Protein backbone atom coordinates (compact mmCIF):
# COMPACT_ATOMS: atom_id res chain seq x y z
CA UNK A 1 0.00 0.00 0.00
CA UNK A 2 1.40 3.39 -0.99
CA UNK A 3 1.47 6.22 1.56
CA UNK A 4 -0.98 9.07 1.10
CA UNK A 5 1.28 11.94 0.04
CA UNK A 6 -1.48 14.47 0.75
CA UNK A 7 -2.12 13.33 4.31
CA UNK A 8 -1.86 16.05 6.95
CA UNK A 9 1.41 16.25 8.85
CA UNK A 10 1.55 14.26 12.08
CA UNK A 11 2.62 15.87 15.29
CA UNK A 12 5.00 14.85 18.00
CA UNK A 13 5.73 16.44 21.34
CA UNK A 14 9.04 18.05 22.21
CA UNK A 15 9.81 18.80 25.85
CA UNK A 16 11.80 21.78 27.05
CA UNK A 17 13.06 21.93 30.63
CA UNK A 18 13.15 25.32 32.34
CA UNK A 19 14.53 24.74 35.78
CA UNK A 20 12.04 22.41 37.46
CA UNK A 21 9.29 23.19 34.92
CA UNK A 22 8.73 21.12 31.79
CA UNK A 23 7.11 22.70 28.75
CA UNK A 24 5.63 20.31 26.20
CA UNK A 25 5.23 21.72 22.70
CA UNK A 26 3.51 20.03 19.75
CA UNK A 27 5.90 19.99 16.79
CA UNK A 28 4.63 19.08 13.31
CA UNK A 29 6.45 16.21 11.66
CA UNK A 30 6.80 16.99 8.00
CA UNK A 31 7.43 14.22 5.58
CA UNK A 32 10.85 14.00 3.95
CA UNK A 33 11.37 15.45 0.48
CA UNK A 34 11.82 12.58 -1.95
CA UNK A 35 14.75 13.33 -4.28
CA UNK A 36 15.39 11.28 -7.41
CA UNK A 37 18.91 11.70 -8.80
CA UNK A 38 19.85 10.74 -12.34
CA UNK A 39 23.56 10.51 -11.67
CA UNK A 40 26.17 8.16 -13.08
CA UNK A 41 28.73 8.90 -10.36
CA UNK A 42 28.20 7.47 -6.87
CA UNK A 43 30.75 9.99 -5.54
CA UNK A 44 28.78 12.91 -6.99
CA UNK A 45 25.53 11.51 -5.60
CA UNK A 46 27.16 11.23 -2.18
CA UNK A 47 28.23 14.89 -2.37
CA UNK A 48 24.64 15.87 -3.21
CA UNK A 49 23.34 13.82 -0.27
CA UNK A 50 25.91 15.42 2.02
CA UNK A 51 24.84 18.94 1.00
CA UNK A 52 21.17 18.06 1.50
CA UNK A 53 21.91 16.83 5.02
CA UNK A 54 24.06 19.89 5.71
CA UNK A 55 21.20 22.16 4.63
CA UNK A 56 18.98 20.63 7.30
CA UNK A 57 16.44 19.45 4.75
CA UNK A 58 14.99 16.03 5.59
CA UNK A 59 15.23 13.91 2.47
CA UNK A 60 14.96 10.42 1.09
CA UNK A 61 17.15 9.98 -1.97
CA UNK A 62 17.23 7.48 -4.79
CA UNK A 63 20.03 7.38 -7.37
CA UNK A 64 19.58 5.88 -10.81
CA UNK A 65 21.98 5.77 -13.75
CA UNK A 66 19.89 5.05 -16.83
CA UNK A 67 16.81 6.43 -18.56
CA UNK A 68 15.03 3.11 -18.00
CA UNK A 69 15.79 3.15 -14.27
CA UNK A 70 14.67 6.79 -14.11
CA UNK A 71 11.33 6.04 -15.79
CA UNK A 72 10.76 3.15 -13.40
CA UNK A 73 11.72 5.21 -10.34
CA UNK A 74 9.28 7.97 -11.33
CA UNK A 75 6.47 5.43 -10.96
CA UNK A 76 7.81 3.41 -8.01
CA UNK A 77 9.74 5.93 -5.90
CA UNK A 78 7.30 8.84 -6.45
CA UNK A 79 9.85 11.67 -6.13
CA UNK A 80 9.05 15.24 -5.23
CA UNK A 81 12.08 16.47 -7.20
N, C-alpha and C positions, 0 to 999 in steps of 0.2 A: 504494500500500500504506500502510495506516495504522500509525503507531507503536504498539508495545505499551505501554500506559500502566501496566502492572503489572510491567514489566521492572525488574530490580534496577538501582540507581544505578551508573553507571560511576565509575571513579576516574581521577584525574590526579595527577601528582606536582608538588608545590611544593617549591622549594629555598630553604633558608635558609642564609645565609653567616654563619659565626661566626669572624671572623678568617680564617685560612687553611683552616678546615674548612668543608665543605658538608654540610648535613643535608637529606636528601630525605625528604619526608613524603607519604604517600598521602592525598589529599583527595577525599572523595566528591563527585561532581558530581550535584547533584540537578536534576531537571527543573524548568523554569519552571512557575509556577502560571498556568493559562490562565484569564483573566478576560474574561467576556462582559459588556459594558456596554450596557444599553438606555438610551440617552441621546440626546436630540434636539439638544443643544448641543455642538458641537465644542469650544468653549472649556471647558465643564465637564468634558468627557471628558479634555481635556489636563491640567486641574488634578488629576483623579483619577490619571492616569498619572504626573504629577510627584510626587504624594505616595507612590505605590507605589515609585517609584525612590528617593525620599528615605528610605523605610523600610528600604531594603536588600533588599527582597523581589524575587526574580527573577521577572518576569512576561512573559507574552505577552498582549496585549490585543486585543480586537476590539470595535468600536463599531457598533451597529445602531440604527436609528431607529424601525422599525415592528414590529408584532407578527409579520408575515409574515417579515421578515428575522431576527427573533429565533428563530422556530421553525426556520428553515433553519439558522441558526448553531448551534443546539443539536445538530443532527445532524452538520453539517459541521465545525465548529470544535472540538467536544467540550470545552466549558469545564469547569473545576473549580468555578468560582463565577461 
